[in-house]
Amino acid sequence: MSEPFNIIERGKIPLGATMLFGFPDVGLVGVIAASQLIEELNLTEIAYVESDLLPPLIVLHEGLPHSPVRILGNNNTLLAISETPIPVDIIYPVIYALIDWGKRKGVKIMISLSGIPLQDREDAKELKAFVAASSPDALKLAQGKQLDILTDGYIVGPQAVILHRCAHIEMPALTLLAQCYVNYPDPEAAAVVLEELAKFTGIKVNVTKLIEKGEEIRVRARDVMQRTEQEMTKMKKGQEYDIPMYVS
């Protein structure tokens, strides 16, 4: 291969789309939210990532093989997903390849769906959601939609790379984060992040299904959560609990 990560296109790519990201992370919030988006928006595979550096596995859907890292879409939405935790040593090139591809396709904004760990999550009666932005202009967009800003803190993992890369190439980007369990699939948090997405983009899905099927989702996602937890440990994911210090 000429590049470490190639994106192979299989269908028509919409211009000026909103590009979403759902990757394994705390509470599998992004993955669960992405699954609901695929089902309700009837998103179909239009591209996939090919690389010798990806784990040697395929994902079977309806008996047919697929790359674990794919891009699905419709007329105005693109969704980049990974159905397996991305090893920490290749997160940067995978994310860079996806973002740079999206910019070449005229994507207008990129939005990552994720969670932020909440201590004593089991005692929380209501989950809060926050947003982080890649630039002052993107931050103003979020403020205009009355989204709560994550003013101070750490973001670790794929979402951190997405914001950093988008800031570097001047691509508007947001990360939507719902409070969630650290190492337990959290469909309730996924519902919250999808509600925040609807506020900003108008992309609406029925989050009631996530709540009703909560236990089923947790059982199905258990193995992915275990593998994700191993990668999160390597990424020092617990640092998101910390408060940053600034020295002037």
N, C-alpha and C positions, 0 to 999 in steps of 0.2 A: 504494500500500500504506500502511496505517496505521502499520506498524512497519518499520524497516529490514530486519529478518529475521523472517519468519513461519515457523512450523512447522506444516505441513499434515499432519493425521493421516489415515491410510488404513486403520487396523485397530484392533483392541481393544488397549488399553494395560494391561499388568498393573500391579497396585498392589503397593507394597512390594518392587519389584524392585531388583536390583543393576544399576547403570548403568555400562557400560564405555565407554572412549574409545580409538579407534585412529586416529591422525592421522599424516600424513607428517612424519618427523623423522629424526634420525640413524639410519643403518642401516635405515631403514624398518621398525624393529622393531614399532611399533604396528600398521602397515598389514598386515604379514605375519601377525602374530598374529591380527589381526581377521579376515583372510581364512580362516584355519584354523578360527576359532570359528564363522564363518558356515557353513562347509561341514559341520563335525561336529555342531553343535547344531541344524542346519536352521533357522537364523534367517531370518525373512522381513521384508520392508520393512513397517513400520507407520507411518512418518512421514518427512517430508523437509523440508529447509530451502529456502525460496523467498525470493529477494531479487534486486533489480536490481543490487546491489553485488557479487554473486558473479561470477566470470569467466564470459563468455558461452560456456558449453559444457554439454553433457550427456554422460552415460555410457550406453553401450548395453550391455544385458545381454539375451541371447537375442532380439536385434533390437528391443528396446523401450527408450525413453528413460527415464533416471532422473536426478535431481539428484545432483551429485557429493557432496553432504553429506546423509547419510541416517541414519535410526535404524531398526535392525532388532531383532527380539526374538522371544521365546517366552513361556512362562507365568511365568518368574521372572527373565529376563535381558533387559536392553536394551543395545544396542551402537550408539554413535554413531560413524560413520566419515566420513572424507573421502577420496575417491579422486583428489584433486588437491591439491597444496600450497595452503594458505590464504594469500593475500597478507597480508603483515605488517600492512598498514594496516586490515584488517578482522578480525584475529584476536580482538580483544576483544569486539566485538559478536556475532560468531558463537558464541564460547564462552559468553558471558553468556546468549544466547538458549537454547542447549541446556541449560545448567545450571538456569536459572530454570524452563524447561519441565519438566525432570526433578523439580525440587522440587515443582512443582504436582501432579505425578503420583504423589507419595508415595514417590519413590525413597528407599531406606534408606541407601545408600552409593554413592559414585561412585569408580571406579577407572580411572586412566589407565595405558595400557600404552605403554612407551617404552624408549628406550635411553639410555645415558650413554657418551660417547666414551671409548675406551681407547687411549692411545698404545701403539704397538707391538702392536696387536690381533693381527696375524698370528702373533706369537710366543706368544700366550696358549694354554695347554693346557686351561685350565678358566675359563669365564666366571662372574663373580660377579654377583649381583643385589642391588639395594638398594631400600629403600622410603622415601618421604617422605610426610608426613602434613599434613593441614590444621589439626589441633588436637591438644592433649594427649590427649584421649580417643581420637581416631583413632590416635595414636601408640601408645597402650597396646594397642589391638586388634592392631596389627602386632607389637608385642613379644610378645604372648601367643601368636602363631603362629611365634615364633622367626625372624622375618624380620630381615635385617640392615638397620639404620637408616642412612640417609645423614645423618650428624650435622652435617657442614659441607660447604659447596660452593654451587654455583649451579645452578639449573634455568632453562633458556631456552626460549621458544616456547610452544606451546599448553598444555603440561603446567604451565608456570609460571602461566598465566592460570587454569587449572582450580583449582589449589591456592589461589591468591589469592582467587578468587571464592567458592569453597566455604568458606574461612575467614571471609570477610566475611558470608556469609548463614548461617553455622553449619550447614553441610551436611557430614557426615563424608565425608572423601575421602582417597584414597591414590594415590600415583603409584609404579608398579612399574617399575624401570629395570634393564635388563641391560647389562652392558658390551658394546660393539659397535664396529664400524667407524664412522667419521664419515660418509663419503660413498660407502659401498659396501653394497648390500643384504645384510643379515645374518640369514638364516633360523635359524642356530644360536642367535643371541641371542634371536630371537623364541621359540624353543623353551624357552629358560631362563626367559623372563618368563612364559610360559604355565604352566610348572611351579610358579612362585611364586604365580601366580593360583590354581592348584588348592589349594595349601596354605591359602590364606586363605578361599576361597569354596567349595571343593569342585567348581568347574567344571573338568572334566577333558576334555582332548582328546588325541589320539594325536600326540605331538610327533615321533615317529619319521618320519612322512611329511615333515616339514619338513627333516629332515636328509637323507633319501634324495633329495628333489627340490631340494636346495640350489642346484645349478647352474642348473636350469630356472627357479627362482624369481628368481635373480639376473639372468638374461637378460630375463625378462618385466618385471622391475621397474626395468630400467636407465634408461629414459626418465623415469619418475616420480622416480627418485633424482636425476637431473640437474636437473629443475625444482625439486625440494625443496632441493637444495644452493644454488640461487640465492636462495631465500627465507631459508635458514638464514644465509647471508652477511649479509643485511639485518638479521637479528635478532641479529647478533654471537654466533652459536652457539658460537664458540670460547671464549667466556668460561667455559664449563663446565670448562675445564681449570684455571682459576684457583683460588686459595685465598682465601676472603674475609678481609678485615682488619676488625677491630673497634677502634674508638677509644672509650675510656671517659672 
